Amino acid sequence: MDLQFRVQLATEHCRSLCHKLQVVELQIDSSIYTQDTVAALSKVRDHLSSRRAAVNSALKDVKQSLQAYADLGEPFTKVAKRYLAVHNELASVQQSLATFAELERELTGPQ
C-alpha cells in the first residue's frame, strides 16, 4: 500500500470514530435529558434564580444599612461598641444564672 493512501485511510477511520463518538454522546444526552428531567431542571433553575435575586437584594439592603451606620460617625461607633459589650456581658450573666439554677436543682433534688 502506498503511504499517502494509508494516511488517508487512517484519517478517514479517525473521522469515522469521531462521528461514532458524537452519536454515542447524543444518545446519552437524549437518554438523560428527557422531557421530565428538562422540566425539573427548569424548575430548579427558576428557583435558584429567584433565590439569587433575593440574596442580592438582601445584600444590597445590608450594604445600605452599613453605610448609613458608617455615615453616623465616631459617636455612633462608640455607642454601638458599648452596646455590644453590654449585650455580651448580659448574655454571660444570663448563662451563669442558668448554670446556677441547674446546680441548685441538682443539689435540692426533685420536688
Residue frames as qw, qx, qy, qz and C-alpha x, y, z in Angstrom:
[[0.000, 0.886, 0.464, 0.000, 0.00, 0.00, 0.00],
 [0.337, 0.586, -0.012, 0.736, 1.03, 3.50, -0.76],
 [0.316, -0.202, -0.523, 0.766, 1.93, 5.66, 2.29],
 [0.210, -0.039, -0.045, -0.976, -0.37, 8.50, 1.22],
 [0.600, -0.252, -0.580, -0.490, -3.25, 6.04, 0.87],
 [0.568, -0.277, -0.702, 0.327, -2.58, 4.63, 4.35],
 [0.115, -0.110, -0.328, 0.931, -2.53, 8.13, 5.85],
 [0.405, -0.115, -0.270, -0.866, -5.80, 8.96, 4.11],
 [0.637, -0.260, -0.702, -0.185, -7.31, 5.67, 5.30],
 [0.428, -0.248, -0.624, 0.605, -6.23, 6.35, 8.90],
 [0.078, 0.015, 0.097, -0.992, -7.59, 9.89, 8.67],
 [0.546, -0.190, -0.437, -0.689, -10.97, 8.67, 7.45],
 [0.611, -0.264, -0.735, 0.131, -11.02, 5.99, 10.13],
 [0.236, -0.168, -0.474, 0.832, -10.39, 8.67, 12.79],
 [0.308, -0.066, -0.127, -0.941, -13.20, 10.81, 11.36],
 [0.622, -0.234, -0.645, -0.376, -15.49, 7.80, 11.45],
 [0.509, -0.266, -0.689, 0.442, -14.63, 7.13, 15.09],
 [0.024, -0.068, -0.246, 0.967, -15.23, 10.80, 15.94],
 [0.484, -0.149, -0.345, -0.790, -18.68, 10.61, 14.35],
 [0.636, -0.267, -0.722, -0.038, -19.43, 7.43, 16.27],
 [0.335, -0.193, -0.560, 0.733, -18.44, 9.19, 19.49],
 [0.214, -0.029, -0.004, -0.976, -20.72, 12.10, 18.64],
 [0.608, -0.229, -0.563, -0.510, -23.60, 9.67, 18.07],
 [0.574, -0.270, -0.708, 0.312, -22.94, 7.98, 21.42],
 [0.137, -0.097, -0.350, 0.922, -22.79, 11.39, 23.13],
 [0.403, -0.110, -0.217, -0.882, -26.11, 12.39, 21.60],
 [0.646, -0.259, -0.685, -0.214, -27.67, 9.07, 22.63],
 [0.430, -0.230, -0.630, 0.604, -26.51, 9.61, 26.20],
 [0.072, 0.031, 0.131, -0.988, -27.83, 13.18, 26.19],
 [0.526, -0.178, -0.416, -0.719, -31.20, 12.09, 24.84],
 [0.637, -0.300, -0.709, 0.038, -31.50, 9.40, 27.49],
 [0.341, -0.224, -0.503, 0.762, -30.54, 11.82, 30.30],
 [0.121, 0.206, 0.091, -0.967, -32.42, 14.91, 29.18],
 [0.022, 0.465, 0.859, 0.213, -35.96, 13.63, 28.85],
 [0.160, -0.639, -0.318, -0.682, -38.96, 15.93, 28.83],
 [0.648, -0.693, -0.315, -0.029, -39.45, 15.32, 32.56],
 [0.693, -0.324, -0.105, 0.635, -35.83, 15.95, 33.54],
 [0.271, 0.331, 0.179, 0.886, -35.67, 19.12, 31.46],
 [0.360, -0.722, -0.324, -0.493, -38.85, 20.38, 33.16],
 [0.731, -0.600, -0.235, 0.226, -37.41, 19.55, 36.58],
 [0.605, -0.069, 0.014, 0.793, -34.11, 21.24, 35.77],
 [0.050, 0.559, 0.265, 0.784, -36.01, 24.29, 34.57],
 [0.540, -0.759, -0.291, -0.220, -37.86, 24.48, 37.90],
 [0.747, -0.414, -0.117, 0.507, -34.59, 24.16, 39.80],
 [0.427, 0.220, 0.140, 0.866, -33.02, 26.91, 37.67],
 [0.186, -0.696, -0.298, -0.626, -36.01, 29.19, 38.25],
 [0.676, -0.692, -0.248, 0.051, -35.93, 28.55, 42.00],
 [0.699, -0.242, -0.021, 0.673, -32.18, 29.21, 42.18],
 [0.253, 0.435, 0.221, 0.835, -32.55, 32.36, 40.10],
 [0.362, -0.774, -0.264, -0.448, -35.24, 33.73, 42.41],
 [0.754, -0.572, -0.157, 0.284, -33.19, 32.84, 45.50],
 [0.601, 0.046, 0.069, 0.795, -30.16, 34.53, 43.99],
 [0.007, 0.626, 0.239, 0.742, -32.19, 37.66, 43.30],
 [0.582, -0.756, -0.244, -0.175, -33.49, 37.64, 46.89],
 [0.767, -0.379, -0.069, 0.514, -29.99, 37.21, 48.31],
 [0.427, 0.284, 0.145, 0.846, -28.64, 40.00, 46.10],
 [0.227, -0.741, -0.260, -0.576, -31.47, 42.27, 47.26],
 [0.715, -0.671, -0.178, 0.088, -30.78, 41.42, 50.92],
 [0.709, -0.105, 0.014, 0.697, -27.07, 42.05, 50.39],
 [0.183, 0.535, 0.194, 0.801, -27.84, 45.44, 48.86],
 [0.465, -0.780, -0.236, -0.346, -30.04, 46.33, 51.85],
 [0.788, -0.494, -0.111, 0.350, -27.34, 45.28, 54.32],
 [0.565, 0.145, 0.081, 0.808, -24.71, 47.33, 52.48],
 [0.065, -0.682, -0.215, -0.696, -27.01, 50.36, 52.56],
 [0.648, -0.730, -0.198, -0.092, -27.61, 49.87, 56.29],
 [0.775, -0.267, -0.043, 0.572, -23.90, 49.56, 56.98],
 [0.356, 0.379, 0.140, 0.843, -23.22, 52.71, 55.00],
 [0.319, -0.772, -0.240, -0.494, -25.95, 54.54, 56.92],
 [0.749, -0.626, -0.122, 0.182, -24.35, 53.49, 60.22],
 [0.680, -0.008, 0.056, 0.731, -20.90, 54.45, 58.96],
 [0.138, 0.616, 0.216, 0.745, -22.25, 57.87, 57.98],
 [0.510, -0.808, -0.261, -0.136, -23.31, 58.47, 61.60],
 [0.221, 0.771, -0.417, 0.428, -19.65, 58.77, 62.51],
 [0.374, 0.268, -0.751, 0.473, -17.47, 58.08, 65.53],
 [0.387, -0.227, 0.480, -0.754, -20.00, 58.88, 68.29],
 [0.876, 0.030, -0.073, -0.475, -22.36, 56.22, 66.97],
 [0.711, 0.305, -0.622, 0.123, -19.48, 53.74, 66.66],
 [0.050, 0.310, -0.708, 0.633, -18.63, 54.26, 70.33],
 [0.641, -0.090, 0.308, -0.697, -22.27, 53.74, 71.36],
 [0.881, 0.192, -0.313, -0.298, -22.54, 50.62, 69.19],
 [0.520, 0.328, -0.722, 0.318, -19.34, 49.15, 70.67],
 [0.203, -0.233, 0.629, -0.713, -20.56, 49.86, 74.19],
 [0.791, 0.022, 0.052, -0.609, -23.95, 48.31, 73.38],
 [0.804, 0.252, -0.534, -0.069, -22.20, 45.19, 72.07],
 [0.254, 0.308, -0.756, 0.520, -20.08, 44.93, 75.23],
 [0.458, -0.124, 0.475, -0.742, -23.15, 45.30, 77.48],
 [0.850, 0.138, -0.185, -0.473, -25.09, 42.82, 75.37],
 [0.673, 0.279, -0.672, 0.133, -22.27, 40.25, 75.61],
 [0.008, 0.253, -0.709, 0.658, -21.96, 40.81, 79.35],
 [0.663, -0.043, 0.225, -0.712, -25.71, 40.36, 79.75],
 [0.858, 0.188, -0.406, -0.253, -25.58, 37.09, 77.80],
 [0.446, 0.297, -0.752, 0.383, -22.72, 35.89, 80.00],
 [0.266, -0.178, 0.583, -0.747, -24.61, 36.75, 83.20],
 [0.800, 0.048, -0.016, -0.598, -27.74, 35.02, 81.90],
 [0.764, 0.239, -0.599, -0.012, -25.69, 31.91, 81.13],
 [0.180, 0.264, -0.746, 0.585, -24.20, 31.99, 84.64],
 [0.528, -0.100, 0.368, -0.759, -27.66, 32.32, 86.19],
 [0.866, 0.129, -0.278, -0.395, -28.89, 29.37, 84.14],
 [0.582, 0.274, -0.721, 0.256, -25.89, 27.33, 85.31],
 [0.092, -0.209, 0.658, -0.717, -26.53, 28.25, 88.93],
 [0.718, -0.017, 0.111, -0.687, -30.21, 27.40, 88.60],
 [0.833, 0.190, -0.495, -0.157, -29.28, 24.00, 87.16],
 [0.361, 0.260, -0.752, 0.487, -26.81, 23.36, 90.00],
 [0.370, -0.172, 0.464, -0.787, -29.44, 24.39, 92.53],
 [0.845, 0.041, -0.139, -0.515, -31.93, 21.92, 91.02],
 [0.721, 0.233, -0.643, 0.112, -29.30, 19.17, 91.19],
 [0.150, 0.252, -0.695, 0.656, -28.50, 19.95, 94.82],
 [0.483, -0.078, 0.389, -0.781, -32.06, 20.19, 96.03],
 [0.187, 0.092, 0.976, 0.068, -33.25, 17.18, 94.08],
 [0.191, -0.389, -0.663, -0.611, -36.70, 16.66, 92.54],
 [0.171, 0.044, 0.498, -0.849, -39.52, 18.44, 94.30]]
